[in-house]
Amino acid sequence: MRRGAGGEAPDTLWLAETLDEATLPGEVGEELVLLLHALLLHGGLDEVLLPEVLPFSHARALSGLRQLERRGVVSCADGRWRVAPLGCMSVRRLLEERTYLVDAL
């Protein structure tokens, strides 16, 4: 850590590298949009609840989640799926483009 002129710690921290944002597939169908919207709206979802909040089968939801997980857009821990931190901005942009309501963040 570099010190300021008087030996004090600096007030600003500069990062040498940034992490790449997760990218969505080129073609995002309405099912994936609904899935991502549900994950953001509910702050993540347990796998067993997917068929209760989505208008398609559990198998199709899992297929979409696995596709998004391979791209780093979503992640699963202890059976709970969430939009991954590196996927948040891509997902929010997609939802805004499709005229879904998103918060101000």
For each residue, the residues with C-beta under 8 A, 3 or more apart:
1: 9 10
2: 10
3: 7 8 9 10
4: 7 8 9 10
5:
6:
7: 3 4
8: 3 4
9: 1 3 4
10: 1 2 3 4 13
11:
12:
13: 10
14:
15: 18
16:
17:
18: 15
19: 86
20: 86
21: 86 87 89 90
22: 71 72 73 84 86 87 90
23: 71 73 90
24: 28 32 68 71 73 87 90 91 94
25: 28 32 67 68 71
26:
27:
28: 24 25 32 33 94
29: 32 33
30: 33 34
31: 34 35 56 60 64
32: 24 25 28 29 35 36 64 67 68
33: 28 29 30 36 37 94 95 98 100
34: 30 31 37 38 54 55 56
35: 31 32 38 39 54 61 64 65 68
36: 32 33 39 40 68 73 74 83 91 94 95
37: 33 34 40 41 95 100
38: 34 35 41 42 45 50 53 54
39: 35 36 42 44 45 74 81 82 83
40: 36 37 43 83 91 92 95 102
41: 37 38
42: 38 39 45 53
43: 40 82
44: 39 80 81 82 83
45: 38 39 42 49 50 53 80 81
46: 49 50 79 80 81
47: 50 62 76 79 80 81
48: 79
49: 45 46 52 53
50: 38 45 46 47 53 54 58 61 62 81
51: 54 57 58 61
52: 49
53: 38 42 45 49 50
54: 34 35 38 50 51 61
55: 34
56: 31 34 60 61
57: 51 60 61
58: 50 51 61 62
59: 62 63
60: 31 56 57 63 64
61: 35 50 51 54 56 57 58 64 65
62: 47 50 58 59 65 66
63: 59 60 66 67
64: 31 32 35 60 61 67 68
65: 35 61 62 68 69 74 76 81
66: 62 63 69 70
67: 25 32 63 64 70 71
68: 24 25 32 35 36 64 65 71 73 74 87
69: 65 66 72 73 74 75 76
70: 66 67
71: 22 23 24 25 67 68 87
72: 22 69 75 84 86 87
73: 22 23 24 36 68 69 83 84 87 90 91
74: 36 39 65 68 69 81 82 83 84 87
75: 69 72 81 82 84
76: 47 65 69 79 80 81 82
77: 80 82
78:
79: 46 47 48 76
80: 44 45 46 47 76 77
81: 39 44 45 46 47 50 65 74 75 76
82: 39 43 44 74 75 76 77
83: 36 39 40 44 73 74 87 88 91
84: 22 72 73 74 75 87 88
85: 88
86: 19 20 21 22 72
87: 21 22 24 68 71 72 73 74 83 84 90 91
88: 83 84 85 91 92
89: 21 92 93
90: 21 22 23 24 73 87 93 94
91: 24 36 40 73 83 87 88 94 95
92: 40 88 89 95 96 102 105
93: 89 90 96 97
94: 24 28 33 36 90 91 97 98
95: 33 36 37 40 91 92 98 100 101 102
96: 92 93 99 100 102
97: 93 94
98: 33 94 95
99: 96
100: 33 37 95 96
101: 95
102: 40 92 95 96 105
103:
104:
105: 92 102
